[in-house]
Amino acid sequence: MRKPRIALFALEALPNARAVRRFVADHAGEIAFVGLSNAERPSTGGLVGQVRRHLARSGPAFLPYLAVNFGLPDLLRLVAPLTQRIAGTTGTPEATPLATLCRQRDIPTLTVDDVNGPEVADLLRLHAPDLIVTFHFDQILSGATIAAARLGGLNVHPGLLPHHRGPVPTIHALAEGPDAFGVSIHRLAVVIDAGAILEQAQVALPADVTATRAAVLLHEHGRLLLDGVLDVVARDGAVPEGRTVPVLPYCPFPDAGFLKAMRRKRRYLTDVGDLREALSLSARGA
Protein backbone atom coordinates (compact mmCIF):
# COMPACT_ATOMS: atom_id res chain seq x y z
CA MET A 1 0.00 0.00 0.00
CA ARG A 2 1.86 3.09 -1.27
CA LYS A 3 0.91 6.30 0.48
CA PRO A 4 0.56 9.32 -1.81
CA ARG A 5 3.13 12.09 -1.66
CA ILE A 6 1.35 15.28 -0.63
CA ALA A 7 1.80 18.96 -1.38
CA LEU A 8 0.03 20.68 1.51
CA PHE A 9 -1.25 24.26 1.32
CA ALA A 10 -2.52 26.08 4.41
CA LEU A 11 -3.11 29.46 5.97
CA GLU A 12 -2.18 28.84 9.59
CA ALA A 13 -4.73 30.53 11.87
CA LEU A 14 -6.80 29.70 14.93
CA PRO A 15 -9.43 27.61 13.06
CA ASN A 16 -6.96 25.08 11.67
CA ALA A 17 -3.73 25.50 13.64
CA ARG A 18 -3.85 22.51 15.98
CA ALA A 19 -5.47 20.23 13.40
CA VAL A 20 -3.06 21.01 10.58
CA ARG A 21 -0.04 20.78 12.89
CA ARG A 22 -1.20 17.33 14.02
CA PHE A 23 -1.74 16.35 10.39
CA VAL A 24 1.81 17.37 9.49
CA ALA A 25 3.25 15.49 12.47
CA ASP A 26 1.30 12.34 11.56
CA HIS A 27 2.11 12.48 7.83
CA ALA A 28 5.58 14.03 7.84
CA GLY A 29 7.07 11.19 5.80
CA GLU A 30 4.44 11.66 3.06
CA ILE A 31 4.55 15.46 2.73
CA ALA A 32 6.69 16.69 -0.15
CA PHE A 33 6.43 20.35 0.82
CA VAL A 34 4.13 22.81 2.60
CA GLY A 35 2.94 26.06 1.05
CA LEU A 36 2.14 28.64 3.72
CA SER A 37 -0.18 31.37 2.48
CA ASN A 38 0.97 34.92 3.04
CA ALA A 39 -2.17 36.54 4.43
CA GLU A 40 -0.65 39.98 3.88
CA ARG A 41 0.35 39.39 0.26
CA PRO A 42 0.44 42.47 -1.98
CA SER A 43 -2.27 41.15 -4.32
CA THR A 44 -4.82 41.48 -1.48
CA GLY A 45 -3.72 45.02 -0.59
CA GLY A 46 -1.64 43.87 2.38
CA LEU A 47 -2.84 44.04 5.95
CA VAL A 48 -4.11 47.62 5.73
CA GLY A 49 -5.99 47.02 2.49
CA GLN A 50 -7.68 43.91 3.84
CA VAL A 51 -8.75 45.60 7.07
CA ARG A 52 -10.20 48.48 5.10
CA ARG A 53 -12.24 46.13 2.92
CA HIS A 54 -13.56 44.21 5.91
CA LEU A 55 -14.52 47.45 7.65
CA ALA A 56 -16.31 48.75 4.58
CA ARG A 57 -18.28 45.54 4.11
CA SER A 58 -18.79 44.14 7.61
CA GLY A 59 -18.26 47.10 9.95
CA PRO A 60 -16.18 47.30 13.13
CA ALA A 61 -18.09 44.41 14.76
CA PHE A 62 -16.10 42.07 12.52
CA LEU A 63 -12.71 43.18 13.81
CA PRO A 64 -12.68 41.02 17.00
CA TYR A 65 -13.30 37.95 14.83
CA LEU A 66 -10.37 38.85 12.59
CA ALA A 67 -8.12 39.63 15.54
CA VAL A 68 -8.82 36.37 17.39
CA ASN A 69 -8.73 34.12 14.34
CA PHE A 70 -5.82 35.66 12.47
CA GLY A 71 -4.16 38.65 14.15
CA LEU A 72 -3.27 37.16 17.54
CA PRO A 73 -2.07 33.77 16.23
CA ASP A 74 0.13 35.59 13.72
CA LEU A 75 1.71 37.80 16.39
CA LEU A 76 2.15 35.02 18.95
CA ARG A 77 4.04 32.77 16.55
CA LEU A 78 6.96 35.18 17.01
CA VAL A 79 7.21 34.40 20.73
CA ALA A 80 6.37 30.69 20.47
CA PRO A 81 9.80 29.45 21.67
CA LEU A 82 9.38 31.47 24.88
CA THR A 83 5.76 30.46 25.54
CA GLN A 84 6.59 26.81 24.84
CA ARG A 85 9.45 26.85 27.32
CA ILE A 86 7.27 28.47 29.99
CA ALA A 87 4.43 26.00 29.41
CA GLY A 88 6.68 22.98 29.00
CA THR A 89 5.28 22.16 25.54
CA THR A 90 8.49 22.45 23.50
CA GLY A 91 8.38 19.68 20.91
CA THR A 92 4.60 19.21 21.17
CA PRO A 93 3.27 19.34 17.59
CA GLU A 94 -0.04 21.06 18.40
CA ALA A 95 1.81 23.88 20.20
CA THR A 96 4.49 24.33 17.52
CA PRO A 97 4.00 26.88 14.71
CA LEU A 98 3.69 25.17 11.36
CA ALA A 99 6.86 26.57 9.79
CA THR A 100 8.90 25.48 12.83
CA LEU A 101 7.27 22.05 12.87
CA CYS A 102 8.11 21.57 9.19
CA ARG A 103 11.71 22.60 9.80
CA GLN A 104 11.95 20.07 12.64
CA ARG A 105 10.60 17.35 10.33
CA ASP A 106 12.82 18.38 7.37
CA ILE A 107 9.80 19.33 5.25
CA PRO A 108 10.48 22.12 2.73
CA THR A 109 8.23 25.18 3.05
CA LEU A 110 7.38 28.11 0.86
CA THR A 111 5.61 31.36 1.74
CA VAL A 112 2.99 31.62 -0.97
CA ASP A 113 2.01 34.96 -2.47
CA ASP A 114 0.47 33.39 -5.56
CA VAL A 115 -0.40 29.70 -5.54
CA ASN A 116 -0.60 29.75 -9.34
CA GLY A 117 2.69 31.58 -9.77
CA PRO A 118 6.08 30.33 -10.98
CA GLU A 119 7.54 29.57 -7.52
CA VAL A 120 4.79 27.08 -6.70
CA ALA A 121 4.92 25.64 -10.22
CA ASP A 122 8.66 25.07 -9.82
CA LEU A 123 8.15 23.27 -6.49
CA LEU A 124 5.42 21.09 -7.96
CA ARG A 125 7.74 20.10 -10.83
CA LEU A 126 10.67 19.52 -8.48
CA HIS A 127 8.85 17.38 -5.92
CA ALA A 128 6.22 15.81 -8.24
CA PRO A 129 3.65 15.17 -5.48
CA ASP A 130 0.87 12.69 -6.16
CA LEU A 131 -1.77 14.80 -4.46
CA ILE A 132 -2.45 18.38 -3.39
CA VAL A 133 -4.23 18.93 -0.07
CA THR A 134 -5.58 22.34 0.95
CA PHE A 135 -6.38 22.75 4.65
CA HIS A 136 -7.84 26.22 5.41
CA PHE A 137 -6.13 27.82 2.42
CA ASP A 138 -7.26 31.24 1.21
CA GLN A 139 -6.10 31.16 -2.41
CA ILE A 140 -7.87 29.59 -5.38
CA LEU A 141 -5.91 27.01 -7.35
CA SER A 142 -6.12 27.12 -11.13
CA GLY A 143 -6.85 24.07 -13.23
CA ALA A 144 -3.19 23.93 -14.27
CA THR A 145 -1.99 23.99 -10.66
CA ILE A 146 -4.39 21.22 -9.61
CA ALA A 147 -3.37 19.15 -12.64
CA ALA A 148 0.31 19.42 -11.67
CA ALA A 149 -0.33 16.66 -9.10
CA ARG A 150 -0.94 13.23 -10.62
CA LEU A 151 -4.08 12.58 -8.55
CA GLY A 152 -5.37 16.15 -8.43
CA GLY A 153 -6.32 17.67 -5.10
CA LEU A 154 -8.48 17.51 -1.99
CA ASN A 155 -9.83 20.23 0.28
CA VAL A 156 -11.02 20.20 3.88
CA HIS A 157 -14.11 22.41 4.09
CA PRO A 158 -15.75 23.09 7.51
CA GLY A 159 -19.25 23.11 6.08
CA LEU A 160 -21.94 20.81 4.71
CA LEU A 161 -21.40 21.28 1.00
CA PRO A 162 -23.00 22.18 -1.31
CA HIS A 163 -24.26 24.63 1.35
CA HIS A 164 -22.02 27.42 2.64
CA ARG A 165 -19.46 27.55 -0.15
CA GLY A 166 -16.95 30.25 0.62
CA PRO A 167 -14.40 31.52 3.14
CA VAL A 168 -16.45 31.54 6.40
CA PRO A 169 -18.89 28.60 6.33
CA THR A 170 -19.27 28.43 10.11
CA ILE A 171 -20.61 31.99 10.24
CA HIS A 172 -23.34 31.10 7.76
CA ALA A 173 -24.07 27.79 9.52
CA LEU A 174 -24.33 29.54 12.88
CA ALA A 175 -26.80 32.00 11.39
CA GLU A 176 -29.00 29.11 10.24
CA GLY A 177 -28.99 27.05 13.43
CA PRO A 178 -27.45 24.04 15.21
CA ASP A 179 -28.30 21.46 12.54
CA ALA A 180 -26.34 23.30 9.86
CA PHE A 181 -22.81 22.42 11.06
CA GLY A 182 -20.67 19.83 9.34
CA VAL A 183 -17.47 19.16 7.44
CA SER A 184 -16.73 17.93 3.92
CA ILE A 185 -13.71 16.48 2.14
CA HIS A 186 -14.05 17.20 -1.56
CA ARG A 187 -12.06 17.18 -4.76
CA LEU A 188 -10.42 20.46 -5.70
CA ALA A 189 -12.05 22.17 -8.65
CA VAL A 190 -11.59 25.50 -10.40
CA VAL A 191 -15.02 26.62 -9.13
CA ILE A 192 -14.72 27.38 -5.39
CA ASP A 193 -15.84 24.51 -3.13
CA ALA A 194 -17.61 22.79 -6.02
CA GLY A 195 -15.66 19.55 -6.45
CA ALA A 196 -17.17 16.11 -5.92
CA ILE A 197 -17.68 15.23 -2.25
CA LEU A 198 -15.61 12.29 -1.02
CA GLU A 199 -16.55 12.25 2.65
CA GLN A 200 -18.92 14.31 4.76
CA ALA A 201 -20.34 14.41 8.27
CA GLN A 202 -22.93 16.49 10.07
CA VAL A 203 -21.48 17.46 13.45
CA ALA A 204 -23.44 18.34 16.57
CA LEU A 205 -21.87 21.29 18.39
CA PRO A 206 -22.66 22.94 21.76
CA ALA A 207 -25.64 25.28 21.80
CA ASP A 208 -23.46 28.25 22.81
CA VAL A 209 -20.77 27.62 20.18
CA THR A 210 -19.30 30.62 18.39
CA ALA A 211 -18.43 30.67 14.71
CA THR A 212 -14.76 30.63 15.72
CA ARG A 213 -15.04 27.64 18.03
CA ALA A 214 -17.14 25.81 15.45
CA ALA A 215 -14.35 26.25 12.90
CA VAL A 216 -11.76 24.87 15.34
CA LEU A 217 -13.88 21.80 16.12
CA LEU A 218 -14.84 21.14 12.52
CA HIS A 219 -11.27 21.35 11.25
CA GLU A 220 -10.28 18.74 13.82
CA HIS A 221 -13.16 16.53 12.71
CA GLY A 222 -12.13 17.17 9.11
CA ARG A 223 -8.59 16.02 9.85
CA LEU A 224 -9.94 12.62 10.87
CA LEU A 225 -12.11 12.38 7.76
CA LEU A 226 -9.13 13.37 5.62
CA ASP A 227 -7.04 10.58 7.15
CA GLY A 228 -9.73 8.11 6.13
CA VAL A 229 -9.83 9.40 2.55
CA LEU A 230 -6.03 9.22 2.31
CA ASP A 231 -6.15 5.61 3.47
CA VAL A 232 -8.54 4.84 0.60
CA VAL A 233 -6.27 6.64 -1.87
CA ALA A 234 -3.28 4.63 -0.61
CA ARG A 235 -5.21 1.37 -0.87
CA ASP A 236 -6.66 1.97 -4.35
CA GLY A 237 -3.94 4.12 -5.87
CA ALA A 238 -6.57 6.64 -6.96
CA VAL A 239 -8.85 9.31 -5.54
CA PRO A 240 -12.48 8.11 -5.43
CA GLU A 241 -14.84 9.69 -7.93
CA GLY A 242 -16.96 11.11 -5.14
CA ARG A 243 -20.50 12.43 -5.16
CA THR A 244 -21.35 15.25 -7.53
CA VAL A 245 -23.80 17.78 -6.10
CA PRO A 246 -25.45 20.96 -7.43
CA VAL A 247 -23.40 24.14 -7.13
CA LEU A 248 -25.35 26.36 -4.72
CA PRO A 249 -24.83 30.12 -4.26
CA TYR A 250 -21.52 31.33 -2.90
CA CYS A 251 -21.54 32.56 0.73
CA PRO A 252 -19.14 35.50 1.06
CA PHE A 253 -17.87 37.37 4.09
CA PRO A 254 -20.89 38.77 5.95
CA ASP A 255 -22.04 42.36 5.63
CA ALA A 256 -22.94 44.57 8.58
CA GLY A 257 -26.67 43.83 8.32
CA PHE A 258 -26.05 40.08 8.42
CA LEU A 259 -23.93 40.43 11.57
CA LYS A 260 -26.52 42.65 13.24
CA ALA A 261 -29.20 40.03 12.62
CA MET A 262 -26.96 37.36 14.16
CA ARG A 263 -26.39 39.43 17.28
CA ARG A 264 -30.15 39.88 17.69
CA LYS A 265 -30.39 36.07 17.78
CA ARG A 266 -27.52 35.95 20.32
CA ARG A 267 -25.28 34.09 17.88
CA TYR A 268 -21.73 35.33 18.15
CA LEU A 269 -18.63 35.16 15.98
CA THR A 270 -16.20 34.95 18.89
CA ASP A 271 -15.99 35.27 22.68
CA VAL A 272 -13.51 35.33 25.54
CA GLY A 273 -13.07 31.55 25.35
CA ASP A 274 -11.85 31.89 21.77
CA LEU A 275 -9.49 34.64 22.90
CA ARG A 276 -8.01 32.29 25.49
CA GLU A 277 -7.64 29.59 22.84
CA ALA A 278 -5.81 32.01 20.53
CA LEU A 279 -3.48 33.09 23.33
CA SER A 280 -2.63 29.47 24.14
CA LEU A 281 -1.91 28.27 20.60
CA SER A 282 1.85 28.14 21.13
CA ALA A 283 1.71 27.17 24.77
CA ARG A 284 -0.80 24.34 25.13
CA GLY A 285 -0.69 20.89 23.56
CA ALA A 286 -3.67 18.90 22.34
C-alpha positions as CSV (number, residue, x, y, z in Angstrom):
1,M,0.0,0.0,0.0
2,R,1.9,3.1,-1.3
3,K,0.9,6.3,0.5
4,P,0.6,9.3,-1.8
5,R,3.1,12.1,-1.7
6,I,1.4,15.3,-0.6
7,A,1.8,19.0,-1.4
8,L,0.0,20.7,1.5
9,F,-1.2,24.3,1.3
10,A,-2.5,26.1,4.4
11,L,-3.1,29.5,6.0
12,E,-2.2,28.8,9.6
13,A,-4.7,30.5,11.9
14,L,-6.8,29.7,14.9
15,P,-9.4,27.6,13.1
16,N,-7.0,25.1,11.7
17,A,-3.7,25.5,13.6
18,R,-3.9,22.5,16.0
19,A,-5.5,20.2,13.4
20,V,-3.1,21.0,10.6
21,R,0.0,20.8,12.9
22,R,-1.2,17.3,14.0
23,F,-1.7,16.4,10.4
24,V,1.8,17.4,9.5
25,A,3.2,15.5,12.5
26,D,1.3,12.3,11.6
27,H,2.1,12.5,7.8
28,A,5.6,14.0,7.8
29,G,7.1,11.2,5.8
30,E,4.4,11.7,3.1
31,I,4.6,15.5,2.7
32,A,6.7,16.7,-0.1
33,F,6.4,20.3,0.8
34,V,4.1,22.8,2.6
35,G,2.9,26.1,1.0
36,L,2.1,28.6,3.7
37,S,-0.2,31.4,2.5
38,N,1.0,34.9,3.0
39,A,-2.2,36.5,4.4
40,E,-0.7,40.0,3.9
41,R,0.4,39.4,0.3
42,P,0.4,42.5,-2.0
43,S,-2.3,41.2,-4.3
44,T,-4.8,41.5,-1.5
45,G,-3.7,45.0,-0.6
46,G,-1.6,43.9,2.4
47,L,-2.8,44.0,6.0
48,V,-4.1,47.6,5.7
49,G,-6.0,47.0,2.5
50,Q,-7.7,43.9,3.8
51,V,-8.8,45.6,7.1
52,R,-10.2,48.5,5.1
53,R,-12.2,46.1,2.9
54,H,-13.6,44.2,5.9
55,L,-14.5,47.4,7.7
56,A,-16.3,48.8,4.6
57,R,-18.3,45.5,4.1
58,S,-18.8,44.1,7.6
59,G,-18.3,47.1,9.9
60,P,-16.2,47.3,13.1
61,A,-18.1,44.4,14.8
62,F,-16.1,42.1,12.5
63,L,-12.7,43.2,13.8
64,P,-12.7,41.0,17.0
65,Y,-13.3,38.0,14.8
66,L,-10.4,38.9,12.6
67,A,-8.1,39.6,15.5
68,V,-8.8,36.4,17.4
69,N,-8.7,34.1,14.3
70,F,-5.8,35.7,12.5
71,G,-4.2,38.6,14.2
72,L,-3.3,37.2,17.5
73,P,-2.1,33.8,16.2
74,D,0.1,35.6,13.7
75,L,1.7,37.8,16.4
76,L,2.2,35.0,19.0
77,R,4.0,32.8,16.5
78,L,7.0,35.2,17.0
79,V,7.2,34.4,20.7
80,A,6.4,30.7,20.5
81,P,9.8,29.5,21.7
82,L,9.4,31.5,24.9
83,T,5.8,30.5,25.5
84,Q,6.6,26.8,24.8
85,R,9.4,26.8,27.3
86,I,7.3,28.5,30.0
87,A,4.4,26.0,29.4
88,G,6.7,23.0,29.0
89,T,5.3,22.2,25.5
90,T,8.5,22.5,23.5
91,G,8.4,19.7,20.9
92,T,4.6,19.2,21.2
93,P,3.3,19.3,17.6
94,E,0.0,21.1,18.4
95,A,1.8,23.9,20.2
96,T,4.5,24.3,17.5
97,P,4.0,26.9,14.7
98,L,3.7,25.2,11.4
99,A,6.9,26.6,9.8
100,T,8.9,25.5,12.8
101,L,7.3,22.0,12.9
102,C,8.1,21.6,9.2
103,R,11.7,22.6,9.8
104,Q,12.0,20.1,12.6
105,R,10.6,17.3,10.3
106,D,12.8,18.4,7.4
107,I,9.8,19.3,5.3
108,P,10.5,22.1,2.7
109,T,8.2,25.2,3.1
110,L,7.4,28.1,0.9
111,T,5.6,31.4,1.7
112,V,3.0,31.6,-1.0
113,D,2.0,35.0,-2.5
114,D,0.5,33.4,-5.6
115,V,-0.4,29.7,-5.5
116,N,-0.6,29.8,-9.3
117,G,2.7,31.6,-9.8
118,P,6.1,30.3,-11.0
119,E,7.5,29.6,-7.5
120,V,4.8,27.1,-6.7
121,A,4.9,25.6,-10.2
122,D,8.7,25.1,-9.8
123,L,8.1,23.3,-6.5
124,L,5.4,21.1,-8.0
125,R,7.7,20.1,-10.8
126,L,10.7,19.5,-8.5
127,H,8.8,17.4,-5.9
128,A,6.2,15.8,-8.2
129,P,3.6,15.2,-5.5
130,D,0.9,12.7,-6.2
131,L,-1.8,14.8,-4.5
132,I,-2.5,18.4,-3.4
133,V,-4.2,18.9,-0.1
134,T,-5.6,22.3,1.0
135,F,-6.4,22.8,4.6
136,H,-7.8,26.2,5.4
137,F,-6.1,27.8,2.4
138,D,-7.3,31.2,1.2
139,Q,-6.1,31.2,-2.4
140,I,-7.9,29.6,-5.4
141,L,-5.9,27.0,-7.3
142,S,-6.1,27.1,-11.1
143,G,-6.8,24.1,-13.2
144,A,-3.2,23.9,-14.3
145,T,-2.0,24.0,-10.7
146,I,-4.4,21.2,-9.6
147,A,-3.4,19.2,-12.6
148,A,0.3,19.4,-11.7
149,A,-0.3,16.7,-9.1
150,R,-0.9,13.2,-10.6
151,L,-4.1,12.6,-8.5
152,G,-5.4,16.2,-8.4
153,G,-6.3,17.7,-5.1
154,L,-8.5,17.5,-2.0
155,N,-9.8,20.2,0.3
156,V,-11.0,20.2,3.9
157,H,-14.1,22.4,4.1
158,P,-15.7,23.1,7.5
159,G,-19.3,23.1,6.1
160,L,-21.9,20.8,4.7
161,L,-21.4,21.3,1.0
162,P,-23.0,22.2,-1.3
163,H,-24.3,24.6,1.3
164,H,-22.0,27.4,2.6
165,R,-19.5,27.5,-0.2
166,G,-16.9,30.3,0.6
167,P,-14.4,31.5,3.1
168,V,-16.4,31.5,6.4
169,P,-18.9,28.6,6.3
170,T,-19.3,28.4,10.1
171,I,-20.6,32.0,10.2
172,H,-23.3,31.1,7.8
173,A,-24.1,27.8,9.5
174,L,-24.3,29.5,12.9
175,A,-26.8,32.0,11.4
176,E,-29.0,29.1,10.2
177,G,-29.0,27.1,13.4
178,P,-27.4,24.0,15.2
179,D,-28.3,21.5,12.5
180,A,-26.3,23.3,9.9
181,F,-22.8,22.4,11.1
182,G,-20.7,19.8,9.3
183,V,-17.5,19.2,7.4
184,S,-16.7,17.9,3.9
185,I,-13.7,16.5,2.1
186,H,-14.0,17.2,-1.6
187,R,-12.1,17.2,-4.8
188,L,-10.4,20.5,-5.7
189,A,-12.1,22.2,-8.7
190,V,-11.6,25.5,-10.4
191,V,-15.0,26.6,-9.1
192,I,-14.7,27.4,-5.4
193,D,-15.8,24.5,-3.1
194,A,-17.6,22.8,-6.0
195,G,-15.7,19.5,-6.5
196,A,-17.2,16.1,-5.9
197,I,-17.7,15.2,-2.2
198,L,-15.6,12.3,-1.0
199,E,-16.5,12.2,2.7
200,Q,-18.9,14.3,4.8
201,A,-20.3,14.4,8.3
202,Q,-22.9,16.5,10.1
203,V,-21.5,17.5,13.5
204,A,-23.4,18.3,16.6
205,L,-21.9,21.3,18.4
206,P,-22.7,22.9,21.8
207,A,-25.6,25.3,21.8
208,D,-23.5,28.3,22.8
209,V,-20.8,27.6,20.2
210,T,-19.3,30.6,18.4
211,A,-18.4,30.7,14.7
212,T,-14.8,30.6,15.7
213,R,-15.0,27.6,18.0
214,A,-17.1,25.8,15.5
215,A,-14.4,26.2,12.9
216,V,-11.8,24.9,15.3
217,L,-13.9,21.8,16.1
218,L,-14.8,21.1,12.5
219,H,-11.3,21.3,11.3
220,E,-10.3,18.7,13.8
221,H,-13.2,16.5,12.7
222,G,-12.1,17.2,9.1
223,R,-8.6,16.0,9.9
224,L,-9.9,12.6,10.9
225,L,-12.1,12.4,7.8
226,L,-9.1,13.4,5.6
227,D,-7.0,10.6,7.2
228,G,-9.7,8.1,6.1
229,V,-9.8,9.4,2.5
230,L,-6.0,9.2,2.3
231,D,-6.2,5.6,3.5
232,V,-8.5,4.8,0.6
233,V,-6.3,6.6,-1.9
234,A,-3.3,4.6,-0.6
235,R,-5.2,1.4,-0.9
236,D,-6.7,2.0,-4.3
237,G,-3.9,4.1,-5.9
238,A,-6.6,6.6,-7.0
239,V,-8.9,9.3,-5.5
240,P,-12.5,8.1,-5.4
241,E,-14.8,9.7,-7.9
242,G,-17.0,11.1,-5.1
243,R,-20.5,12.4,-5.2
244,T,-21.3,15.2,-7.5
245,V,-23.8,17.8,-6.1
246,P,-25.4,21.0,-7.4
247,V,-23.4,24.1,-7.1
248,L,-25.4,26.4,-4.7
249,P,-24.8,30.1,-4.3
250,Y,-21.5,31.3,-2.9
251,C,-21.5,32.6,0.7
252,P,-19.1,35.5,1.1
253,F,-17.9,37.4,4.1
254,P,-20.9,38.8,5.9
255,D,-22.0,42.4,5.6
256,A,-22.9,44.6,8.6
257,G,-26.7,43.8,8.3
258,F,-26.0,40.1,8.4
259,L,-23.9,40.4,11.6
260,K,-26.5,42.7,13.2
261,A,-29.2,40.0,12.6
262,M,-27.0,37.4,14.2
263,R,-26.4,39.4,17.3
264,R,-30.1,39.9,17.7
265,K,-30.4,36.1,17.8
266,R,-27.5,36.0,20.3
267,R,-25.3,34.1,17.9
268,Y,-21.7,35.3,18.1
269,L,-18.6,35.2,16.0
270,T,-16.2,34.9,18.9
271,D,-16.0,35.3,22.7
272,V,-13.5,35.3,25.5
273,G,-13.1,31.5,25.3
274,D,-11.8,31.9,21.8
275,L,-9.5,34.6,22.9
276,R,-8.0,32.3,25.5
277,E,-7.6,29.6,22.8
278,A,-5.8,32.0,20.5
279,L,-3.5,33.1,23.3
280,S,-2.6,29.5,24.1
281,L,-1.9,28.3,20.6
282,S,1.8,28.1,21.1
283,A,1.7,27.2,24.8
284,R,-0.8,24.3,25.1
285,G,-0.7,20.9,23.6
286,A,-3.7,18.9,22.3
